[in-house]
Amino acid sequence: MRLFVLMKIRRNDILAKRVADRLKTLRHERNLTQENVRFDLEINIGRIEACQHIVSLPTLAYLCDYYKISLKDFFDGIENK
């Protein structure tokens, strides 16, 4: 018999929205479309920006590298309210 443990995923919708907004701002500042990012990185940035998918830390690091910004600068650019 297999025992399955269900874990409740904790989700901070406010933080997720701020991360998504920051990614969208960075993309716009670089004059890139969602299609550009999707083609270059094979990441559905539209779903991330719409908060339909929560970005993982490795994916966020990959996006920051693509946008030529450090993770520190990325998070420094997110407002703390």
Secondary structure, DSSP 8 states (H G I E B T S, - for coil): ------------HHHHHHHHHHHHHHHHHTT--HHHHHHHH---HHHHHTTSS---HHHHHHHHHHTT--HHHHHHTS---
